C-alpha cells in the first residue's frame, strides 16, 4: 500500500515537472506564455483544427462503415444498367480546339452505354468549329452560335435540345475517367437528390509549382471537404467542370443564370426548391488548372466575386430568412451561412487579426507563425492520410505529400488574401458585372440584381410589335 | 452520227498537223460528187496518189459492195490501215461499214500519226486483238473499230461525260458512237470487257454514289428526323434572352403582343438589344424533335429504294485509254527514237527500248519471246554483219525486229516465240547461217513469269 501511494506521488511529481518543463520551453520558443499563445491562436484550435479533422474522420467513418448505402448504390447501378436512361452530356466550347478532342474521346469511352453528347460551340475563333464537325456523329450533336453568348447559353441550349433524363455539364477541357458517368448517376437513387457534383482533379499537376499546390488544394477541399458536405447535406456547389442534374428539375428552374458562378447559382436554386445535392468521389474527371500565378489569381478573383454576387446579392434571402426561421430547411441555412461565415467572416477575420498583431503586438507575430507552421501541416498531413485511405489514385496523393508542409501558406494566407481583395472589389466596384467570363454583348444588356429593369415600361404596354 | 468535236475535246489544240491530203475513192459522177461539200479539202484522187502522204480517206460510193471492197483494201494496207475513213454511200450520210469513222465537220481537227509509226502500232494492235477471245463476233468487230480509231488519234482517251438518261449518270460518247450501243451508258460494259482483255487501260475519274439495290446513280437526297424518319423538317432560330438567360425556339416565343421570353414571360425589345438569335436548329414538324442536325437519306429515282448515304453503293466512272503500259513504246511512237521505215531494223538504243517494253508486255500478253544473239567471229568484218542483217530482215516475219548491237553482234527479237520455236526458226535459217562464221549463237528465252526478266540462255550450234 505504501509502495502504491509512493508510486502515485512519483507519477504526479513527474507530470508536474513535465508540465513545468513544457511551459518553460514554450515560453522560451514562443516568447509568450501559454495563455498569451492561446489568446492569439484560439480560432486555429477551436475552429480550424476541429473543422478539418472532425470532417475528415467523419468522412472516413462513412466510407468504411456505411455499408447500407453501398448496397443501395449497387442495386441502383444494376437498375441503371438494366433501364439505361439516356444521359445528355453538354460540352460548352469556346476556343477549346486543343482539348475538345480529348474530352469527347473520354466521353465516347464511357462504360455507361446510353450517352448523347451536345457540343455548344460558342463562336470560337480557333479550329473548334472544324473539330466539332469532325466529331459529329450518331450520338454527338453540335450547335454553333454565330455570336458569342457565354457558358450559360451553352448549358441552356444543351438543356433545350437534350432528350436525356439526366443532364451532365462539364468544361471543354475536362477529361473523364471511364466510369465517371456511371458513378455520377448513382446518387440519384435517392429521389430527393436532383444534383450531383463530380470529383474534380487537376489534369496538369506537374506543369508548375502553382499547379501542384492546386492539385493538393483540390484533394483536401473537394475530395475530402465535399465528401463531408455531401454526407451532412450542406454541399453548396456543383462545379461547372463536372456535375449532373435531373433534366426535368433543371428545366423547371429555368436553366443556368447568365453570370459568373452559374454553377453555384443553380445549386442554390436546387436547394431552395427543397431538393438535395450530393457529391460522389468515384466520378472522377480531370481539368486544366492555371499554370501561372496571374492565371490563378484571375480565376480565384472570379470565383470569390461570384460568391458574394450570388450568395449575398441574389440569394441573400436565404441568409435573411434564417433569422426568422421561415426557412424550415435547416441544412440550407447551414449551407448558406457556412460559406458566408467561414469563408468571408472567418477568413477575413483571420487576415485582419494577423494585420492587427503585426501592428499592435509584433512580438507575437513570430509566435503565431510558428504555431501555424506547426499545427496546420500536422492537420493537413492527417487529412492526407485520410485522403490516401479514401482515394483510388494513391500514387497521386503520395506525390503531393511533400507539399503538405507549405500548403497552409497557399490556402490559409495566399488564397484568403485574394478572397478578401475580391470581396472588397465586388462590394465597392461590382467588378463581377465587368468580368469577361460573360461576353460583353451579353453582360452589357443584362440587368443587374437590385437594379431597375430598363425595359420595365415596355412590359406595361398592352401591345408591342417587334 | 456524232462529231469528233464531241470527244476529241477543245482544250488540246497543240497537235501535230502534217501536210497531207485526203485520198478520194468514189464511183460517183462529177455531178453527183458536186453535191458533197468537198471544197476546201486538199483532195487527191485514188489513182494519182504516187506516194504522197495521206491524211485520211474519203469514200463516196453509190454501190455499197464497191465501197466495201475499196474500204477493205484501205484497211488491209499497212500505210492506210489506221487512217480515218469518211464514208457516204448512196449520197447519204449513213455510216455503212462497221470499221469506219464518223463524218467530220472539219477534217483538219483529226490528228493522225505519221505513217512511219503505224507499222509498229498495227503489229501491236494485232497482237492485242488476237489474244481477245470472245464468242461474240459483234463485240469483236466493234472493239476492233474502237481500237483502230484510238490508235489513229493522238489522244487515245475515251472520256466520260455527264448524261441525264444514263443509269450511271455518265456516258462515253466516243465509245457509244463507235460501239453502236442502243442506250446511253451501255458502252461502259463493253469498255470494261476490253479492259479485262488488256486492250484498254482505265483510270478512275469520278466516284459516284449509287443505289445499293439497282445500281442506279440517279438518286435524290433528303433530310430525315432520326426518331420518326419524317422528312418534313423546319429550321428555326434560337433566341437567347440576356436578362434571364432563357433559351427557346423563336416560334415558341411569338404571341399576340409580340415576342416574349418563354422563361420569364417578358416582352423582348429588339434583337441585339435585350436578346439575340445566335444559333439555328432543325425542328421535325411531325414529332417536334428539336435537333441541331438531322441525318441525310437518299432515295433511288428508279426503284424508289430509300437508304442512308453510308450504305450507298459506289460507282467508279473511269476514262479509258489504249493499253500502252510501257513508257518506252510511247516514246517510240512519239518519234523520240529514229528508225528506218522501210525495214524493221532498229538501232541498238531503240532495240533495247523495245526489248524492255517486250519484257513488261510478256506477262500481260501471256506470250513469251526470244532474242537471238548472233555473234560473228571478229575477223568476219563489218560487211558480213550488214549482209547478215539484210538476210534476216528478208527471212523473218514483219513483227520481228533486227538490230546490230555492235560490229560483230546481231540481235533479233522474235515475238510470241517459245524456245522450241526459236530453235525451229534457227533451223529454218540454217541455210542462210552456214555461210557465216559465228563465234556463238545464243537463244535468250524470256518466259511468261512475273517479276522475272532474267532470260534462260541456250547456246545453239549451227
Interface residues (C-beta under 8 A of the other chain):
Chain A: X118 X123 X136 X141 X142 X143 X144 X145 X146 X147 X148 X149 X152 X153 X156 X157 X159 X160 X161 X163 X254 X255 X256 X257 X258 X441 X442 X445 X446 X447 X453 X455 X458 X459 X461 X462 X463 X464 X465 X466
Chain B: X238 X240 X242 X243 X244 X245 X246 X247 X248 X249 X256 X257 X258 X259 X263 X264 X266 X267 X268 X269 X270 X272 X273 X274 X276 X278 X279 X281 X289 X290 X291 X292 X293
